[in-house]
Amino acid sequence: MDLPARPSENLSPVQLKAFHRMRELLKDLDEVDRRYDELPQSENGKIISTDIARFLDRRYAKEPSLGKTRDMQPSWDLAWRYAQNRLEREIQLGGKGKLFRMMADGWAAGKTHAIRHLRTRPDLVWDGTLSDPVWASQFIDFALQHYWKVEIVYIYRNLELALYGALERTEESGRSIPLRALPQSHVEAQESVLNLSLSYADIQGVSFLYIHNLGKKGAIADPLKIHLKELELHGALHYFKNYAEYYKTASSHLIAQNHET
């Protein structure tokens, strides 16, 4: 794994110590794999995610004080590098007769709730936004070359619910995301999935599942399976790019209100 000698951003002495401690850990793949597999969220290494890999940073993993958020800066790049490396190695093990699921959604789409009723159980999961169709295509092709069946599961969520969901997650676990960038992450994820759906429409071994995640905490609703046409241009659930700008402004108001309370 190619590891940077120093972080790309200026860090405080405490943050820098956390960066170097995690960097040193990543030099020992056997040990870091063992620790990753022990993280409950990874389900013994079956689910691979940058978000989960951040918990390899002991400082990030420590429960924050009430009202404080976890500091992801020291592990930002290192967690991404490990997740990529781990995914590549898992795919290379071969997937004859096995299913590789790639999640696609904007931040705070509520994927855990959205997919809990799915009957098909994958053997390997990439849990990310899939917002870069070039990157996604490379790993889809790579998985097919190693005899995996690939399933792309896209989660649609109304941006208002995603914004409130992000705020709730921050309050409950200290895991924050930049709210102003959240709307754009949904627009990019949907655009990417539309491109991938077109590119792999007739490719054997690749399937797509589209889900509309409804409800929120305290007002739970069962998610709905939807059709691709609903996400396409002029479809009922299509995100237009100007939506991102509108909700970016709306998120600024939410941040201000949250600080006031």
Residue pairs with C-beta under 8 A, 6 or more apart in sequence:
1 26
1 29
1 81
1 82
1 85
2 81
3 23
3 26
3 27
3 78
3 81
4 23
4 77
7 15
7 16
7 19
7 73
7 74
7 77
8 77
9 73
9 76
11 19
11 73
11 74
14 59
15 71
15 73
15 74
16 74
18 57
18 58
18 59
18 60
18 71
18 74
18 75
19 74
19 75
19 78
21 57
21 58
22 56
22 57
22 74
22 75
22 78
23 78
25 31
25 32
25 35
25 56
26 32
26 56
26 78
26 81
26 82
29 85
32 56
32 82
33 45
33 86
35 56
36 42
36 45
36 52
36 53
36 56
36 82
36 86
37 44
37 45
39 52
39 55
39 56
41 47
41 49
41 52
41 55
42 48
42 49
42 52
45 86
45 90
46 122
46 123
46 124
46 125
47 125
47 127
48 83
48 86
48 87
48 90
48 124
48 125
48 126
48 127
49 83
49 126
49 127
49 128
50 79
50 80
50 83
50 128
51 79
51 127
51 175
52 83
52 127
53 75
53 78
53 79
53 80
53 82
53 83
53 86
54 60
54 61
54 70
54 72
54 75
54 79
55 61
56 75
56 78
56 79
56 82
57 74
57 75
57 78
57 79
59 71
59 74
60 70
60 71
60 72
60 74
60 75
63 174
64 70
64 174
68 174
69 170
69 174
69 175
69 176
70 173
70 174
70 175
70 176
72 79
87 126
87 139
88 142
90 124
91 100
91 124
91 139
91 142
91 143
91 146
91 148
92 146
93 146
94 146
94 147
95 123
95 124
95 143
95 146
95 147
95 148
95 149
96 147
97 147
98 123
98 124
98 148
98 149
99 120
99 121
99 122
99 123
99 124
99 148
99 149
99 150
99 151
100 122
100 123
100 124
100 125
100 126
100 143
100 148
100 149
100 150
100 151
101 122
101 124
101 125
101 126
101 150
101 151
101 152
101 153
102 125
102 126
102 128
102 130
102 136
102 139
102 140
102 150
102 151
102 152
102 153
103 111
103 115
103 125
103 126
103 127
103 128
103 130
103 153
103 155
104 128
104 129
104 130
104 131
104 136
104 152
104 153
104 154
104 155
104 189
104 192
104 193
104 196
105 111
105 129
105 130
105 154
105 155
105 156
105 157
105 186
105 189
106 129
106 131
106 157
106 159
106 162
106 182
106 183
106 185
106 186
106 187
106 188
106 189
106 190
107 129
107 162
107 166
107 177
107 181
107 182
107 185
107 186
108 157
108 162
108 163
108 165
108 166
108 169
108 177
108 182
109 155
109 156
109 157
109 162
109 165
109 186
109 213
110 155
110 157
110 161
110 162
110 165
110 213
110 216
111 127
111 153
111 155
111 213
113 213
113 215
113 220
113 223
114 155
114 157
114 211
114 213
114 223
115 153
115 155
115 211
115 223
117 222
117 223
118 153
118 209
120 151
122 151
124 148
126 139
129 185
129 188
129 189
130 136
130 152
130 154
130 189
130 192
130 193
130 196
131 185
131 188
131 189
131 191
131 192
132 192
133 192
133 195
133 196
133 199
136 152
136 192
136 196
137 196
137 199
140 150
140 152
140 196
140 200
140 206
143 150
144 150
144 203
144 205
144 206
148 205
149 205
149 206
149 207
150 205
150 206
150 207
151 206
151 207
151 208
151 209
152 193
152 196
152 197
152 200
152 206
152 207
152 208
152 209
153 208
153 209
153 211
154 189
154 190
154 193
154 208
154 209
154 210
154 211
154 231
155 211
155 213
156 190
156 210
156 211
156 212
156 213
156 226
156 231
156 237
157 165
157 186
157 212
157 213
159 182
159 183
159 186
159 239
159 243
159 247
160 247
160 250
161 213
161 215
161 216
162 182
162 186
163 179
163 182
163 183
163 247
163 250
163 251
163 254
164 216
164 254
165 216
165 217
166 176
166 177
166 179
166 182
167 179
167 254
167 258
168 216
168 217
169 175
169 176
170 176
170 177
179 251
179 252
179 254
179 255
180 248
180 251
180 252
180 255
181 248
182 247
182 251
183 243
183 244
183 245
183 246
183 247
183 248
183 251
184 244
184 248
186 239
186 244
187 239
187 241
187 243
187 244
190 231
190 238
190 239
191 239
193 208
193 210
193 231
194 228
194 231
194 232
196 208
197 208
197 228
200 206
200 208
208 228
209 225
210 225
210 226
210 227
210 228
210 230
210 231
211 223
211 224
211 225
211 226
212 223
212 224
212 225
212 226
212 237
213 223
214 221
214 222
214 223
214 224
215 221
215 222
226 237
229 235
230 236
230 237
230 238
231 237
231 238
232 238
